[in-house]
Amino acid sequence: MDIFLGYFLYLMSLLTVGGIYALLALGLNVQWGFAGLFNAGIAGFAAIGAYTYALLTTAESRFHYGGLELPLLIGDVTAMVLAGAIAGVIGVICIRLRADYLAIATIGIAEIIKLILKNESDITNGPRGINKIPRTWEHFTEERFYSNFPLSVINSPDGWQIFFENIPRWWWQPFFAGTIILLVLLIYSLLEKLRTSPWGRMMTAIRENEMAAAAAGKDVTRRRIEAFILGALIMGLAGAFLGQHLRLIEPTQTFDPSKMTFLVWVMLIAGGSGNNKGAILGAFLIWFVWSTSELFTNGMIEILASIFDSVDISILKNRAGFIRMLFIGLLLQFILQRYPKGILPEKRPAISGKIGKLAG
């Protein structure tokens, strides 16, 4: 029974983190797949969302500012709004940059955000980070939340504390994973409607031929900023749920660009840039491979250590991350050799009405 429970909880963890990466990939797909904006600062927007949520919802602490203990939904929404607002400011300044130049600018901005989070110790607790971040669903087990619940709901004179002590401690994990999956499906549905709308077709036209779109009277700069903000909103929400999942965030390791930027780009390219289904598929596929590769590399390290007595396990474990990166790179090469435009390539919105009849 314990084995099955372990597999079940591992599956819930895969779905949770895979869903968070799916949100990041969908946000990047709006920026790159819809508008052709090369954002290499994904980690920065995720960090904004995570820290905003943490500062608003955690309990009071003497180590950092915040501790406002606001409702979790307010933390999620504010994380999105602040990430989008900062993206708007960045967009006004940098959106006219093209391709590699925009990528360089967003990398620099992401590093600036991380440096601010690292050095403003009074606000963010610096490199020590913020812990005890409340999770959706699990937060009901904390006294500051359940103390206001009506006892009649459970019909127990001993109150909610006894109730939560008598149920499995992992009860919240399926609900938390399910909430993230529902968010992924909701945002996917909204983005699909947006993609086939006049705005979405205009973004495709701007991405394919910006000069022609401008000559047709389209406000190219404004539309690019809109796409940049929309993608950042989704990334901010993903950052908020990443903070909930980890419960401890700090600027360096949590928002390592290799995991929070490089990996998201691999997910989108492998799944299919410009296709929302492809972004979700790529996120879950690459995250599954990344997670299982950790089990594989750890197993290989143990085997090598048992064969060769002189092998230092700690050194090998430090190298394991680079081996996993190499493996992901080789997997991406294999996918692109077989599917040059990703597993699920972009499908252009169908043209309807008189124009469709003329085209036929």
C-alpha positions, 0 to 999 in steps of 0.5 A: 500500500505504501508503494502505491501511495508513493507512486501516487504522490510522485504522480501528483508532484509531476502533474503539479510542476508540469502544470506550472511549467505549462503555464510558463510555456503558454506565457512564452508562447504568447510572446514568441509564438504569437508575436515573435518576441524573444524573451530570455528573462522568464525567470525574472517574471516568475520571480516577481510573481513568486515574491509578490505572492509570498510577501502578501500571504505569509504570516508576519516575520521579523526577517522580511517585510510583508507578512500581511496574511492576505487571502491567497486569491489576492496574492495570486491576482496581485502576482499576475498584475505586478508581473504584467505592470513591470512587463509593460514598463519594460515593453515601453523601453525595450519592445522596439529591439529586435530578436537577439537584442531583445533577448539580451535586454530581457536577460539583463533585466531578469538578472537585475530583478534577481539582484534586487531580490538578493540585496534588499534583505529588509524586504525579501530576506535576501539570499536566505529567501522566504519560507512557510509560503501558504499553499492553496488547499493545504493552508486550510490546515493552518490555525490562522485559517481554520480558526474562523471555520464554523464547527457545525460543518464537521459536527465535531466538538473538538474543532477543526484541529482534530479533524485535520489531525485525523485525515492523511497529511497528503490530502491536499496534494490531489486538490492542489495539482487539480487546481493547477491543471484546471488553470492550465486548461482555462488559460489554454481555452482563453488563449485559443479564443484569442488566437483565432480572434482578429487580435490573434490574426493581427499578431500573426501578421505582425510576426510574419511581416511587421513592415506590411502590417505597419503599412496596413495601418496596424499599431505594431508597437502597441500590439507587441507590448500587449503580447509581452504583457499578456505573456508576463501575466501568465508567467507571474501566475506560474511564479505564484504557484511555484512559490506555493509548491516549494514553500521556500523561495530564494533568488539564486537557486529557485530562479536559476535560468537553466531551469526557469528560462532554458528549460521553458524554451526547450519545452515550447520548441519541442512541443511546437511554437505557436501552438498552445497544445504544443506548449502544454505537451512540450512542458509535460513531456520535457518535465517528465524526461527531466524528472526521470533522468534525475532518477537515472543519473542518481542510480548510475552514480550509485552503481559507479560508487559501488564498483569503484571505491575511489569515486567521490559521490558528491563530485558526481552528483554535482556533475549530474545536473550538467549530464541532464542538461546534455541529455535534454539538449540531445532530446531536443535535437532528436525531436527537431530532426523528426519534427522541425516545427515541433511535435504539434506545429502551429496551425493557422486560424481558418479563414471563413466567410467570403474571403474563405470562398474566394481563397478556395 
